Amino acid sequence: MPSVQARFAHTTSSRSQVEGSSSAPVLLMVSGGADSSALTLLAATSQLDLEDGRGCAPIAKERLHILHVNHGLRGASAQADEEFVLELASHFGIVFHVAHVDVARLAAQKTLSGEKNIENVGRMVRYKVAFELIKKLCQQTHTRVQDARILTAHTASDRVETFFLNATKGSALSGLCSIPRRRSIIVRPLLDTTHEELCDMLTQHGMTWCEDQTNHDTHYARAYMRHVIVPKLKQKNPHLIERICSTCDILRDENNYMDNVARRHLESLIRRKTESVLVLDALRLSSEDVALARRMVRLALMQMACDIRLDTAHIEAILRCVAAGIGSLSLANSLSVRVEHGMLFIRLTTHKEALRPAWMRVPGTFSCTRNAVPYTLAARVYACPAHMQPEDFAQKLSQRTQGTHIVCDAEKLGFALDSRPSLQGAMLWVDSAQPADVMCPFGMSGRSKKISDLLNEAHIPLEERPLIPIVRQAPEGKIVWVASIRSDERFRCTPRTTVMLELSFTPAK
């Protein structure tokens, strides 16, 4: 968040502070329309603020690149746009890049995060191509990606349209902030200029531009807002654009401040975070003020999928699950949300993990992963310590390791130290829980219990249960240990135990 001094003092950063950004590539997103053509003119001949600390400044020609994405939606018109942008780039001596993408096919197949709206898919494709290209250019120029810039030609007019579009469909404060000036390396330097002003500028320079006829089709929500609603409102208030843009700036400052508060609260609720799962304390979240809780959930989802598009209904549905203490739903970007056992689990379902059944040698190890964290299941056989009773040794080992290590009577499993050949080829079978699995849990005096009930009592989330190793005598044999959960009573140590089998399940070192 900027301070009052930073926002209103108009101080200029020293050259040494921004020196490192002066050679990184600047990629102009150019469709051929009036706004992006004006962006090209200004970047090549005037000054723009790249939000790099230098304020409005000329951009070195060797830094500039133009990207045009042909969506393949308008046939000959699309080809004409591409040729126009190529000529524009040639006129200003800027390197030209073009990408051809079948947006209609991607939308039909829901290839990009399940999105099927053609306009949304087109936008996602453009940014995806732009980021891939900027990374490639940074490698070629030996510059940092964070110093590069992707410039789009969004204007004050776009900003007002987006404000009203979000307001009419229902939006949180973040949506009413409309289009930001900067997000990561994406910068929109024309947000203080209207579309009409850019058209006038191009006309004064004797430049033409392409007109996409679909922009005038009021069947589309944005075109309806642009050509019907906004003009009527401007009749009532000629300063509408200026006033709404000022409102958006104020809302963005306040939204960013509240996000910082919510981010600090969110950190205190995180119980586990890996590449594929984020776990929050749902009980504490349920007691938070609802305005803060909404932001915390949104920020948590964005940690797992930074480009996810959310609306109020998603957040409200998740908070209803939190309030009920149970529930689940699926979101875009391969995210799933589940509330159970007092925790809120946010999972990236593209990270499919599976435990591969296999034999484990004794002594030996078995490797697997759980929530993208590598684990090692290990087995070894040794004589019972002479100075301790077997039951006491087993109990203290389990308590000391909080259940990650257990010992069984090795001879009950057919393993013995006094007969070395018995350990040659000794193995245990490791797989995941099966629907009909039962065991005789330690401490239940020989009574049987379903494995599913044990996992439920241990508060193991449904998605994680297939990742819990089940150690058996054989593929169809008795269960020896549900790793880190419970061992089987039938293999417990007794006063007559002389040889022990130790099993452990710990994060790999």
N, C-alpha and C positions, 0 to 999 in steps of 0.2 A: 504494500500500500504506500502511495506517495505521501510525503508530509506536506504541510502548507508551504514550506519553503521550496520544496522540490516542484510543487505544482504551479506556484504563482510567481516565483522569483525570477524565472526565465534566465537562470544561470546557464552558462555554456561549459561543457566538460572540456578539460584540457586535452590536447591532441594525443598525449601519451596514453590517456585512458581508453581511447578508441582506435589507437594505431593498429591493433591486431585485426580489426575488422575491415580494413580498407581494401583488401585484395580478394576477399571471399566473393563467390558468384552471387549475382542478383538475378533471379528468374522472374520474368514478367509473364503472367497468365493472360494470354491474348486470344479472344474469340473472333475479333474483327469488328465487333460492335463499336459504337461511339465511345463508350467509357474506356474500354481497353485500348482503343486506338489513341485516345487522349493520354492514357497512362504511358504508352510507348513514346509519344511526342515529348511529354514532360521528362521522362527518364533519360531521353537521348539529348535533349536540348536545354533543360532547365534544372531545377533543384527539387528534391523530394526528401521527406523525413523518413529515414529507414528505421527509426526507433532504435538507433545504435549509440545514442548519446551525442551525436554531432548536430542534431537539429536538421533543418533544411540545408542540404548541401548537394553539389553536383555529384553524379555517379560516374566513375571512370568507365569509358566505353568498353574496355576489355573485361569488365565485370559482368556486363549485361548479356542476358540470353532471353530468347522468347520461346515459350512453349504454347503450341496450339494442339488441342485435343479434338480430333474429329470423331464424333459419337456415332457416325454412320446412320443418322436418323432422318436426314432430309435430302438424301440423294444428291442431285446435281447442285442444289443450293449449298450443301455442306462442303462439296468439293470446291465451289466458287469461294466460299469463306476461307478455306485452307490456302487457296492460291492468292487471295487478297493479303492474308497475313504474311505469307512468304514474301510478297512484293514489298509490304510494309517494312519487314525486317531488313530486306535488301536495301531499301531506300535509306535507312538509318545506319546501315553497316553493323547490324546486330546478328549474332549467331542464332539460327532458326532451328527449332526442334519440333517435330510433329509426332503424335501418337494416334494410331487408329484403333478404336475400341468399339466392339459391338455391344453397346449399352443395352439395347432391347433384349439381346440374348441373356446378358448377365442379370437383368431384372426378371426375366421369365424363369430363369433357373435359380434365382435367389442366391447367387454365388457370393455376393458381398454381404456378409453378416445377416443373411436372411432377408435383405431389403428387396422389395419388389416394385416400389415406386420409381419410375424411370427418371424423374427429376432428381430424386435423392441419389440414385445409383450414379447418374452422370456426375453429380457433385463429388461423390466419394471417389469415383474413378479419376477425376481431374486432380484431386489432392494426392491420391496414391501415386499417380504418374509423376507429379511434381516432386514429391519427396524422394522417390527413387532416382529421378534425374539429378536433383540437387546433391544427393549423396555421391553420385558418380562424378559430378563436376568438382566437388570438394576433394575427392581422391585425386583427380587429375591435376588440380591446382595446389594440392598439399595444404589445404586450409581446413578449418574446423567447421562442421555443420552448423554449430550454434552461432557462428559469425556470418553465415550465409543468410539470404532473405528470399522469400517467395512473395511477390507483390501481386495483389489482386486489385481490380478496378472498382470495388464497391464504393458507392457514393452516399452522400447525405440522403438522397432520394431513396436508395435501397434501404438505408437504415430506418427511415420512417415507415416504409412499406412493411419491413420485417417487424417493427414494433407493433403495428396494428394487426398484422397477421397472427402474431403470437398472442396478442391480447384477445382477439376474437375466438381463437380456438381454445383458450384457457392456458395460462402459463404461470410459472413461479417467477420470482423476481429476476432470476437469471435470464429468462426468456425476454422479459421486458427491457433488459439492458440492450437488446438488439445486437447488432454486429459489432464485435470488439475491434479496436484499432490494431491490436496485436494479439496473436495467440501463438506462442512458441516462436518459430521463425517466419510465420505468416504475418505480413504487415499490409495494412490497407491505408495507403497515404492519401486517398482522395475522399475520405469520409466527411470532410468539411466542405466539399464542393458538390453542387447539385448536378444532375444529369443535364439539365438545360444549359448550365454554365459551361460544361464540357463541350456540348454541341456547338455553342457559340464560339468557343475557342478554336475548335477544329475548322469551322467555317472561316474564321478570320485568317487561318493559316492555309486556306485553300485545300483542305484535306477532306476526303470522303470517308465513308465507313459502310459496313454491311448492316442490313436490317433483317433481323429474324422475324418473319411474319407471325410466328407463334407468340411473340412478345405482345402482340396486339389482340390476341384471342382471349376475350374476357371470360371464356369458359374456365380458364385457369385462374386460381385464386389470386396469384400475384398480379397478373395482368388486370384482373377486375379491381384490385386495390389500387393499382397504378393509374388506370384510365378512368375509373368511376368514382371510387370513394375519396381518394386523396384530393383530386381536383375540387370536389364539392366542399371538402373541409377547408381548402385553401381559399375558397370564396368567402367563408366566414372569418378566416384568420389568414391574411396574406403572409404572416410570419410563421406559419405552421411548421415548416421544415426546421427552421432555426430553433423554435421552442421545443419541438420533440427531441431534436438531437441534444439539446442542453439537458433535457430531462433524462435521456439515456445515459449521459455522462455522470449525472448525479446518482442515478440508480446503480450504475456500475461501480462507482466508488463505495457506495454503501454495501452493495452485494459482495464486493471483494473483502471488505472489512468483516462482514458476518461469516464469510467463508473461512477466514483466518481463525476466527473464534471457534467455529465448528470443527476445523481441522485439529485444533488443540484438544478439544473434547473427544474427538474420534480416536486420537492416539491412545487415550487412556482406556478405551474400550477394546482395543485390539488384543486378542488372546493368542492368535497364531496367524502368521502370514507367510505364504510360500508363493511360488510362481503360479500355482493353480488354485489356491484357495485362500480366502481371507475370513477369519473367524472373529466375530464380535460378541461381546457380552450382551445378549438380548435383554436380560433382566434389567441391567443398568440403562440400556437404551430406552426401554419402555418407561422409565421414570424421568427421562429428559423432557424439557419443554418441547412441544410438538414442532415449533418453528425451527428449533435447533436440530431436532431429530431428522427432519426432512433433509436438511443440508448434510448432515452426517451420513445418511444413507446414500445420497447422491454422490458425495465425495468418495465413499467407500466403493461404490460401483465403478466410478471413474478410475480408481486405483487399479482395478482389475481389467478395465477396457476403456482406455482414455478417450476413444472416439465414439463411445456409445451415445445414442440419441435417446433421451429420456423425456417423458412427459409426467405431469402430475399424477396421472392414474397409476403409473408404475410405482412411484414412491408411496402413494397412499395404500396400494395393495400390500407392499412389503411391511408398512407400519401396522396394518391390520393383522398380519401374521405375527408380528412382534407382540402386539397387545394380546393376542389369543394364546401366545406361547407355542404355537404350532402352525405349520402351513408351508406351502412351497409354490413357486411359480418359475416359469422360464422367460428369459428376456432375450433381446437381440444380442449380437456379438458373442453368441455361444455362452452366455452367462445363465446360471441357474441359481436360485435363492431358496434356502430352506431354513426354517426355524424349528429347532427341536432341542430338548435337554438344556434349555436356558441359553442357547447360543444361536447366533445368526450366521449361517454359512453361505458365503458367496463363492461360487465355483466357476472356473473357466472350463467348460466341458470339452473344449478342443484338446485338452490335455488328458487323453484317455490312458489310464494306468491299469495294468492287469498283473495279477500274480500268476506266474507260469508254474504249474505243478511240476515237481521234479523230485528225484531222490537226493537226499543229503547224506554224505558219508559221515561215519562216526569213528574217530573225530573228524570234523569238517565244518564247512560253512555254506550258507545259502544266502544269496543276495536278492534284494527286492527294493521297491520304492513305495513310499507312502506320502501322498501330497507333494510329489516332486523331491522328497528328501530320501536319499539312499539309506537303506537299513541292512544290517547283517544279522542273520540268524545263525548261531553257532552251537556246536555240540562237542562235548569232551567227556571222557570217562576217567575217574580217578578213585583211589581208595578212600574210604571214609576216614577223616582225621581221628587219630587215636585219642586225643584229649577231649573230644566232644561226643555227646550222644547224637546219632544220626538225625533224629527229629529236631533237636535244638539247632543243629548246624543248618538244616534246611530252612527252618523258620527264620533264623537270623539273617541268612543270605537273602531271602525274599524280602524281608523288612528293610535291610540295608540298601538294596537296589530298587526298592519300590516296585517289586514285581517284574522287573526286566530280566532277572535271573532266577531260575528255580533248579532244584535237584530232585531226581527220582531214584528209585532203586533200580540200578542198571541190570541186576540179575533177573528181575521180573520182566525185563525187556529182552533178555537173552544175551546181555553183554557182561563179560566177566574178565577181570584182569589176570586171574590165575590160569586162564586158558587162552593164551595169546591168539591161537587160531580163530577163537570166537569173535575177535574184533576185525579179522580180515574180511573185508567185504561187508562189514556191518553198515546198515543204512536205515534211515527213517524217511518216510514219505511226507512231503510238504505240499499242501495245496490250500485252497480257500474253502470257506464253509459251504456245505451243500444243504439243500432244503430239508432233508430228513436227518441231519446230523444230531446225535445225542451223545452225552458223555456222563460220567459220574463225577461231578465237580468235587474238588478237595473240600472237606469240611461238611459234606452233606451225608456222611455215613453210608455211602454206597447208593444213594438214591440218584436216579438219572434226571437229566434236564436237557432241553433243547438248546443247541448252540445259539439259535436266534434269540432265545430269551436271555442267555448270558450276555450277548452283545448289546441287547437293548438295555439291560440293567447297568452295563458298563458305560452307557451313554455314547456308544459308537454310532456316528451318523450313518444312515443307510448307504450313502455313496462310498463310504470308507470301508464297509464291512467286507467287500470282496478283496481288500488289500491286507486283511489280518491273516497272517500265516497260521494254518492248522497243522500241527505235527502229529503224524499217525505212525503206527507200526508198519502199515502197508497201505496201498491205495484203498482197500476195503477193510482195513484193520481198525483197531481201537484207537481213539484219540488220546494222545499223551498230553498235549498242551495246546491251549488256545493262547497264542503268544501274547504275553504281558497281561492276560486276562485271568485265566484259571488253569491249573493242572488237574489231572485226573486222579481221583482217590485210589484207584486200583494200582497205581505205580508209586504211591507215597513211600517215603522212607520209614522204616520201623527199627526197633532196637536190634534186630538181626541183620540189618543192612550192612554190608561190608564194602560194596562197590557202588559208586554214585555216577549217575549221568547228569551232567549240568547242561542246561539249555539256556541261552540268552538271546535277547532280541533288542538291539541297540542301534542308534544312528551310526552309519559307517564313519570310520575315522579317515 
